[in-house]
């Protein structure tokens, strides 16, 4: 590890706190013990650290607020490395890069387990239906090559599926009309995709990420009947990074915009790629840290029982996603309607009106059609902190789940603001 400044901490001293926006340093424990704590209900993958352990790198790599609080459990000493110095150290040490990626994989797995609910499991069982519906949508939109790709994935992934015979018939008909989903060309270690060629589709299994060597790639979210262009990626960008650390299927489609030359990176080839291309290390770790950070904040909004807490934490998280400082006092508008906000926060149907009452009475929030303006991010953060604190006090461990639920219902119906004064999305 490169030279770094050493910092000493007394027992119980804070090294940094959760949500701290200054995340420019990575720490290495030199002596003593460091503890990591954070949002109640989200267990830390690593809670106790000793000499040689590294911490603080996830937020540092993706330039996001801290995900946890680090505190000295004993008198201790830590080496502090600035972001660029840490990246240089990792680039020159492929084994360290692999160790960090392994950490990302294990923490993401832990978060995924916590994110799983009965409805999520039902959704996972519906992957087959979603993939088949996607193929039908692409065919109806007059994109036979993309439909062929989706049908090929479906028949391969679900050989005994409910729609497999019909999918095979459709696939044969498309091929008879000249539609094809050709294999990409090759150029050295790279794959070459033609203009408009689908690289992968939603719900498709994947075990590789891609580095764009040249060209452009469109990332699309296709939820029939809607299609959203999420981003256009260019040379040097990385996509499909979740496949390196998770077995989850693809969550979006990737289509080549013009000819694109892509370097595929599998789990097995990571170490070799790191040794041959040190500059790739920083880009891959940056993409993975961003993925982990976003998974964490989505989970953070789900762990609270009080729907008001979940709603305010969701709004707080949306500001963080758009890199709006929670210390700021200038108004900011999110492109989210009230219906979208309540849906994303998982507010039960019988409590929707009560939550709308609270939001409508908040002078810091103003709603328009499919928009919410937050007058002061710092005021929103204070309100979210208030609800989080109250949620902890009313937790099942402290007061019993029944009492907490009754308290939530009472709070929601004490307010007098008519819910229909807030525009629907």
KETIBA-898894 format. One line per field, with one value per residue (C-alpha): y negated, x, z negated; residue number from 0. Coordinates in pm, 1 decimal, always signed. Layout:
py	c(Y_...)
px	c(X_...)
pz	c(Z_...)
num	c(NUM_...)
***
This chain:
py	c(+0.0_-348.4_-588.0_-745.4_-980.7_-802.2_-916.2_-815.8_-783.3_-742.3_-473.7_-570.6_-848.9_-891.5_-839.5_-936.1_-921.1_-778.9_-1023.0_-1231.6_-1390.9_-1408.8_-1062.2_-1144.7_-904.4_-528.9_-394.3_-101.9_+15.6_+11.6_+100.8_+144.8_+216.8_+20.4_+83.9_+14.2_-63.4_-209.1_-208.7_+23.9_+320.8_+329.1_+551.0_+469.7_+736.7_+642.6_+494.8_+529.0_+449.4_+515.2_+446.2_+472.5_+429.4_+161.2_-41.9_-342.8_-249.2_-199.1_-558.2_-688.9_-510.1_-627.5_-973.3_-931.3_-998.1_-745.2_-430.9_-364.6_-515.8_-418.7_-440.6_-345.0_-51.8_-74.8_-325.2_-275.0_-405.8_-418.5_-508.2_-748.8_-742.0_-1000.4_-858.1_-884.5_-734.4_-442.4_-377.4_-382.8_-129.7_+101.8_+73.4_+196.0_+480.8_+710.3_+935.1_+638.7_+550.5_+905.4_+894.0_+575.3_+722.6_+1027.7_+793.0_+617.1_+953.7_+1070.3_+743.0_+722.7_+1078.4_+984.0_+679.2_+882.3_+1127.5_+840.2_+687.3_+1013.8_+1016.9_+1255.1_+1016.1_+1006.1_+1385.6_+1391.6_+1140.1_+1364.6_+1653.2_+1427.0_+1376.2_+1636.7_+1452.3_+1116.3_+1247.9_+1394.3_+1068.4_+877.5_+1090.1_+1028.3_+654.4_+639.6_+834.2_+604.3_+298.7_+424.2_+521.5_+882.1_+917.1_+806.9_+1030.5_+1319.9_+1250.3_+1251.1_+1569.6_+1745.3_+1649.8_+1768.5_+2110.9_+2167.3_+2054.4_+2217.5_+2538.6_+2663.8_+2323.7_+2252.2_+2072.4_+2266.6_+2436.1_+2107.9_+1936.9_+2202.6_+2155.2_+1778.4_+1816.1_+2043.3_+1801.4_+1505.1_+1694.7_+1799.4_+1430.4_+1359.1_+1222.6_+1320.1_+1249.5_+1300.2_+1368.4_+1064.1_+1043.5_+1060.2_+831.9_+971.8_+1013.4_+781.2_+842.2_+626.8_+548.1_+398.7_+94.6_+180.8_+524.1_+632.2_+712.0_+849.0_+809.4_+777.9_+1103.5_+1259.8_+1439.1_+1285.5_+1360.6_+1081.1_+706.4_+500.0_+221.7_+3.3_-26.1_-225.0_-318.5_-380.4_-160.3_-244.8_-111.8_-64.8_+24.7_+205.3_+258.6_+312.2_+93.9_-160.2_-194.4_-429.2_-521.4_-511.3_-622.0_-635.1_-499.1_-580.0_-477.8_-390.3_-329.2_+0.3_+176.0_+509.9_+488.2_+661.3_+991.3_+997.3_+1002.8_+1146.1_+1424.4_+1195.9_+1168.7_+850.3_+562.0_+364.3_+414.4_+302.9_+218.4_+108.7_-243.6_-224.0_+26.5_+87.2_+271.8_+419.1_+594.6_+869.5_+932.8_+1249.1_+1331.6_+1579.5_+1331.0_+1043.7_+1104.6_+1140.0_+818.9_+631.0_+744.5_+646.8_+325.8_+153.1_-147.8_+81.3_+158.8_-187.8_-193.4_+150.0_+79.3_-257.2_-90.6_+181.6_-63.5_-272.9_+38.9_+132.4_-221.5_-244.3_+99.1_-16.8_-333.6_-149.4_+99.2_-181.7_-314.7_+30.2_+127.5_-111.9_-2.5_-350.1_-440.3_-807.7_-725.6_-523.3_-809.8_-1078.2_-852.2_-777.9_-1151.5_-1197.8_-910.8_-1054.8_-1378.8_-1180.9_-983.5_-1311.6_-1434.7_-1707.6_-1793.4_-1737.6_-2045.3_-2263.8_-2518.5_-2585.0_-2436.6_-2124.5_-1952.5_-1573.9_-1424.3_-1209.8_-1232.4_-1156.9_-819.4_-717.2_-830.3_-636.6_-329.5_-331.6_-376.2_-78.5_-270.3_-32.7_-124.1_-184.5_-442.8_-635.3_-916.1_-959.9_-986.4_-1233.9_-1442.5_-1463.0_-1543.5_-1805.1_-1977.0_-1997.8_-2356.1_-2226.2_-2019.0_-2133.5_-1895.3_-1949.5_-1699.1_-1429.5_-1660.0_-1740.6_-2047.8_-2029.4_-2387.3_-2304.0_-1971.3_-2039.3_-2079.0_-1752.1_-1576.6_-1708.1_-1580.2_-1239.6_-1224.0_-1301.5_-1020.1_-777.3_-852.8_-810.5_-490.4_-350.8_-446.5_-280.5_+30.4_+374.1_+444.4_+145.1_+115.3_+417.5_+434.4_+396.5_+71.1_-69.7_+0.6_-163.1_-469.5_-500.8_-486.1_-751.3_-987.6_-958.5_-1051.3_-1339.1_-1577.7_-1776.1_-1847.0_-1696.8_-1435.7_-1539.7_-1875.4_-1696.0_-1641.4_-1278.2_-1146.7)
px	c(+0.0_+129.6_+245.4_-38.2_-97.2_-144.1_-419.4_-463.8_-803.9_-897.6_-1146.9_-1505.8_-1382.3_-1568.7_-1364.6_-1657.0_-2036.2_-2307.7_-2420.7_-2103.2_-2057.5_-1680.2_-1583.8_-1249.8_-1039.8_-1000.1_-873.7_-649.1_-641.5_-280.6_-345.4_-639.4_-1001.2_-1255.0_-1630.1_-1875.5_-2237.9_-2519.4_-2891.7_-3066.2_-3208.6_-2923.6_-2651.3_-2299.3_-2118.5_-1812.3_-1883.8_-1541.2_-1207.4_-850.7_-498.7_-473.6_-846.3_-958.5_-1277.3_-1453.9_-1367.2_-1719.6_-1833.9_-1488.9_-1472.1_-1815.2_-1785.8_-2102.5_-2191.1_-2073.9_-2284.6_-2191.1_-2042.2_-1683.5_-1585.8_-1272.0_-1358.6_-1015.3_-735.9_-630.6_-430.9_-546.7_-367.8_-574.3_-532.7_-678.2_-901.4_-650.3_-368.2_-589.2_-687.1_-319.0_-244.4_-523.3_-417.7_-71.6_-205.9_-448.2_-486.8_-612.5_-856.1_-990.3_-1024.0_-1232.0_-1452.3_-1508.7_-1618.4_-1861.1_-2005.7_-2062.7_-2215.0_-2443.3_-2556.1_-2637.3_-2834.1_-3019.7_-3126.7_-3261.9_-3437.9_-3620.5_-3982.1_-4267.7_-4371.5_-4013.8_-4004.0_-4329.1_-4177.7_-3874.3_-4104.7_-4260.5_-3927.3_-4032.6_-4356.9_-4178.7_-3922.6_-4194.1_-4393.8_-4080.8_-4037.9_-4403.5_-4361.6_-4049.2_-4223.9_-4527.3_-4299.2_-4154.5_-3811.9_-3780.6_-3408.0_-3458.7_-3763.1_-3556.6_-3288.7_-3545.6_-3712.2_-3375.5_-3301.9_-3647.3_-3628.5_-3277.3_-3349.9_-3692.5_-3686.0_-3990.6_-4156.4_-4526.9_-4488.2_-4195.3_-4383.9_-4535.7_-4196.7_-4034.0_-4305.5_-4260.3_-3884.0_-3905.6_-4146.3_-3915.7_-3614.6_-3811.9_-3871.1_-3498.8_-3490.4_-3177.0_-2994.2_-2638.1_-2339.4_-2112.4_-1791.6_-1453.6_-1152.1_-876.0_-1019.9_-1307.8_-1654.1_-1791.4_-2163.2_-2336.2_-2563.6_-2889.6_-2770.8_-2895.5_-2610.9_-2840.4_-3202.8_-3382.1_-3423.1_-3131.7_-2870.4_-2525.5_-2177.3_-1978.7_-1946.8_-1839.7_-1586.7_-1661.8_-1343.9_-1514.5_-1866.6_-2181.8_-2431.1_-2788.2_-2920.5_-3298.4_-3559.3_-3838.7_-4152.8_-4428.2_-4585.7_-4323.6_-3961.6_-3719.9_-3374.2_-3173.7_-2840.3_-2609.0_-2264.4_-1944.1_-1578.8_-1435.0_-1773.3_-1861.9_-2198.2_-2338.3_-2118.7_-2369.4_-2298.1_-1950.3_-2084.9_-2436.4_-2629.5_-2930.6_-3049.5_-3000.4_-3216.7_-3209.0_-3139.6_-2823.8_-2828.1_-2537.4_-2579.9_-2364.5_-2080.8_-1943.9_-1631.5_-1663.5_-1418.0_-1602.4_-1479.7_-1592.3_-1541.9_-1272.9_-1081.2_-1079.0_-733.2_-583.0_-752.1_-627.6_-271.5_-283.7_-484.9_-438.8_-646.3_-948.5_-934.3_-1045.5_-1336.8_-1464.3_-1433.8_-1605.3_-1897.9_-1927.8_-1907.6_-2182.1_-2397.4_-2341.9_-2412.7_-2741.1_-2848.9_-2775.1_-2982.9_-3275.9_-3259.0_-3231.3_-3570.7_-3732.0_-3623.1_-3851.3_-4196.2_-4349.0_-4458.3_-4389.2_-4029.7_-3993.8_-4138.6_-3910.1_-3604.6_-3697.8_-3706.2_-3375.2_-3224.2_-3350.1_-3165.4_-2849.2_-2890.4_-2895.3_-2591.5_-2780.1_-2615.5_-2836.8_-2670.2_-2808.1_-3086.3_-3175.8_-3497.7_-3467.1_-3735.8_-3755.7_-3937.3_-4162.0_-4535.7_-4707.8_-4828.5_-4475.7_-4336.0_-4592.0_-4550.7_-4171.7_-4196.6_-4432.7_-4708.2_-5002.1_-5327.0_-5510.7_-5248.8_-5210.6_-5448.1_-5274.7_-4930.5_-5066.8_-5198.0_-4850.4_-4679.2_-4940.3_-4892.1_-4514.0_-4425.4_-4094.8_-4269.8_-4480.4_-4636.1_-4714.0_-4808.0_-4538.7_-4306.2_-4219.8_-4016.9_-3811.6_-3758.3_-3462.9_-3274.2_-3134.9_-3488.3_-3590.4_-3289.1_-3390.4_-3747.5_-3619.2_-3388.1_-3682.1_-3890.9_-3597.7_-3538.3_-3905.4_-3917.9_-3631.9_-3807.1_-4124.9_-3942.5_-4084.2_-3779.2_-3853.6_-4231.8_-4377.7_-4488.5_-4857.9_-4807.3_-4579.4_-4839.7_-5113.8_-4893.9_-4833.5_-5205.6_-5278.4_-5010.8_-5133.7_-5492.1_-5429.2_-5350.2_-5615.6_-5471.8_-5706.1_-5511.9_-5681.2_-5499.9_-5186.8_-5174.7_-5175.6_-4893.0)
pz	c(+0.0_+84.4_-182.7_-376.2_-665.7_-996.5_-1234.1_-1598.3_-1767.6_-2132.7_-2232.2_-2129.5_-1899.7_-1570.6_-1254.6_-1030.4_-1053.3_-830.2_-556.7_-591.1_-249.3_-289.1_-165.0_-5.3_-214.3_-252.2_-585.1_-678.0_-1039.4_-1165.1_-1529.4_-1762.3_-1670.0_-1465.0_-1466.7_-1184.9_-1265.7_-1061.6_-999.4_-1247.9_-1063.6_-810.4_-956.5_-851.7_-653.3_-858.7_-1202.8_-1365.1_-1198.4_-1305.2_-1177.6_-799.3_-733.9_-488.9_-527.1_-379.3_-21.0_+117.4_+62.7_+150.4_+485.8_+602.3_+441.4_+236.7_-130.6_-387.8_-427.3_-790.3_-1104.7_-1190.9_-1556.4_-1748.7_-1976.7_-2136.5_-2111.5_-1752.3_-1460.5_-1096.8_-775.9_-564.0_-185.6_+49.6_+324.2_+609.2_+404.3_+304.3_+667.1_+767.6_+493.2_+609.5_+973.9_+883.3_+669.2_+857.1_+552.8_+349.1_+629.0_+627.2_+248.9_+270.8_+544.0_+323.9_+46.2_+284.3_+384.6_+28.0_-90.3_+213.5_+145.7_-214.6_-97.3_+164.0_-107.4_-316.6_-15.0_+57.9_-54.6_+35.5_+314.8_+443.1_+447.7_+642.9_+883.4_+927.8_+1013.0_+1275.6_+1456.3_+1711.3_+1788.3_+1804.7_+2051.4_+2274.2_+2257.7_+2351.2_+2664.7_+2761.4_+2709.3_+2927.3_+3204.2_+3192.1_+3209.7_+3537.1_+3401.7_+3519.8_+3447.6_+3085.9_+3051.4_+3185.3_+2925.4_+2641.1_+2768.2_+2795.0_+2434.6_+2326.3_+2493.6_+2360.4_+2006.1_+1975.1_+2183.1_+1993.5_+1966.9_+1990.6_+2325.3_+2466.6_+2753.1_+2868.0_+2828.6_+3049.4_+3311.3_+3309.4_+3325.1_+3629.2_+3801.8_+3740.0_+3871.4_+4180.3_+4250.5_+4226.3_+3872.0_+3687.1_+3366.4_+3494.3_+3276.8_+3242.2_+3441.0_+3273.8_+3277.5_+3060.4_+2712.0_+2797.0_+2939.5_+3217.9_+3228.1_+3531.1_+3523.9_+3346.8_+3235.4_+2892.9_+2655.5_+2387.6_+2281.7_+1950.5_+1752.6_+1943.8_+1731.3_+1748.5_+1621.7_+1787.8_+1767.7_+2067.1_+2113.3_+2416.1_+2622.7_+2899.7_+3007.5_+2806.0_+2620.3_+2522.4_+2191.5_+2203.3_+1944.2_+2126.7_+1919.1_+2177.4_+2295.9_+2181.1_+2287.8_+2113.5_+2237.9_+1915.7_+2056.2_+2355.5_+2271.4_+2457.5_+2481.8_+2140.9_+1978.2_+1810.7_+1798.2_+1683.0_+1372.4_+1143.6_+1320.3_+1164.7_+809.7_+842.2_+1011.1_+1069.8_+1432.9_+1632.2_+1508.7_+1836.1_+2205.5_+2386.2_+2758.2_+2976.1_+3119.5_+3430.2_+3433.2_+3085.3_+2975.8_+2628.4_+2399.8_+2205.9_+1851.7_+1672.3_+1306.6_+1405.0_+1620.5_+1371.8_+1230.0_+1578.4_+1696.9_+1391.1_+1456.5_+1824.2_+1790.0_+1452.6_+1566.5_+1600.1_+1227.2_+1119.5_+1365.2_+1262.7_+890.5_+941.2_+1118.8_+854.1_+563.6_+723.4_+759.8_+394.0_+273.0_+466.4_+337.0_-17.3_+0.4_+160.7_-125.5_-380.3_-270.4_-314.4_-665.8_-853.9_-964.6_-966.4_-610.7_-682.8_-769.5_-449.1_-244.9_-387.8_-366.7_-3.0_+78.5_-101.7_+96.8_+426.3_+351.7_+278.7_+603.3_+794.8_+600.2_+419.0_+88.2_-214.9_-364.0_-85.6_-124.6_+239.3_+383.9_+597.2_+805.0_+840.0_+1138.9_+919.5_+869.5_+542.1_+668.7_+768.8_+433.4_+230.4_+451.2_+425.9_+47.6_+24.2_-156.1_-225.7_-50.2_-378.6_-484.9_-157.8_-259.3_-594.6_-435.6_-180.3_-472.1_-621.9_-292.1_-208.1_-546.8_-506.0_-399.9_-265.9_+2.7_+296.7_+548.9_+913.4_+1181.5_+1165.7_+973.5_+614.7_+520.6_+203.4_+88.0_-137.9_-127.9_-475.9_-614.7_-446.1_-600.5_-943.5_-896.3_-777.9_-1078.7_-1309.4_-1164.1_-1171.7_-1539.4_-1622.8_-1419.9_-1627.1_-1952.1_-1831.5_-1709.0_-1793.5_-2009.5_-2232.9_-2238.0_-2061.2_-1700.9_-1786.8_-1976.4_-1704.9_-1437.2_-1643.7_-1699.9_-1325.1_-1251.0_-1512.7_-1380.5_-1023.6_-1102.7_-1344.0_-1053.5_-876.8_-528.9_-263.3_-61.4_+261.5_+251.8_+376.1_+756.7_+863.3_+1081.0)
num	c(0_1_2_3_4_5_6_7_8_9_10_11_12_13_14_15_16_17_18_19_20_21_22_23_24_25_26_27_28_29_30_31_32_33_34_35_36_37_38_39_40_41_42_43_44_45_46_47_48_49_50_51_52_53_54_55_56_57_58_59_60_61_62_63_64_65_66_67_68_69_70_71_72_73_74_75_76_77_78_79_80_81_82_83_84_85_86_87_88_89_90_91_92_93_94_95_96_97_98_99_100_101_102_103_104_105_106_107_108_109_110_111_112_113_114_115_116_117_118_119_120_121_122_123_124_125_126_127_128_129_130_131_132_133_134_135_136_137_138_139_140_141_142_143_144_145_146_147_148_149_150_151_152_153_154_155_156_157_158_159_160_161_162_163_164_165_166_167_168_169_170_171_172_173_174_175_176_177_178_179_180_181_182_183_184_185_186_187_188_189_190_191_192_193_194_195_196_197_198_199_200_201_202_203_204_205_206_207_208_209_210_211_212_213_214_215_216_217_218_219_220_221_222_223_224_225_226_227_228_229_230_231_232_233_234_235_236_237_238_239_240_241_242_243_244_245_246_247_248_249_250_251_252_253_254_255_256_257_258_259_260_261_262_263_264_265_266_267_268_269_270_271_272_273_274_275_276_277_278_279_280_281_282_283_284_285_286_287_288_289_290_291_292_293_294_295_296_297_298_299_300_301_302_303_304_305_306_307_308_309_310_311_312_313_314_315_316_317_318_319_320_321_322_323_324_325_326_327_328_329_330_331_332_333_334_335_336_337_338_339_340_341_342_343_344_345_346_347_348_349_350_351_352_353_354_355_356_357_358_359_360_361_362_363_364_365_366_367_368_369_370_371_372_373_374_375_376_377_378_379_380_381_382_383_384_385_386_387_388_389_390_391_392_393_394_395_396_397_398_399_400_401_402_403_404_405_406_407_408_409_410_411_412_413_414_415_416_417_418_419_420_421_422_423_424)
***
